[in-house]
Amino acid sequence: MLRASATAPDRLVVSPAGDFDRAGAGTGRYSTADVAMADRITYRAFAVALLDEIDTPRHHRTRIGVEEA
């Protein structure tokens, strides 16, 4: 199906800008960011970022990093 498609697939890679904050409860708030290994994001905020992008796609054919806001 992908090979037969006339256009490239609309894909997005979402990753933590640095790493996960495994101990934090988090607020669920996030911002997009470049790679910075010192940045952290909670699992809760990362999940919100993924769901927001699914519900309202704002980025296309790229990679974004997310960090706790």
FENFENZI-V739900 format. One line per field, one symbol per residue. ss: DSSP state (a for helix, b for strand, c for the rest). phi: phi as a letter, one per 40 degrees, with the letter a starting at -180 (. if undefined). psi: psi as a letter, one per 40 degrees, with the letter a starting at -180 (. if undefined). Layout:
# FENFENZI-V739900
ss->???
phi->???
psi->???
This chain:
# FENFENZI-V739900
ss->cccccccccccbbbbbccbbcccccccccbbbbccccccbbcaaaaaaaaaaaaaccccccbbbbbbbc
phi->.cccccbcccbabbaccbaccccccgbgcaacaccacccbaccccccccccccccbcbbbfabbbbbcc
psi->dddeieiiihihhhiidciigdeidieeiiiiiihhdeiiiidddddddddddddgheihfahiiiih.
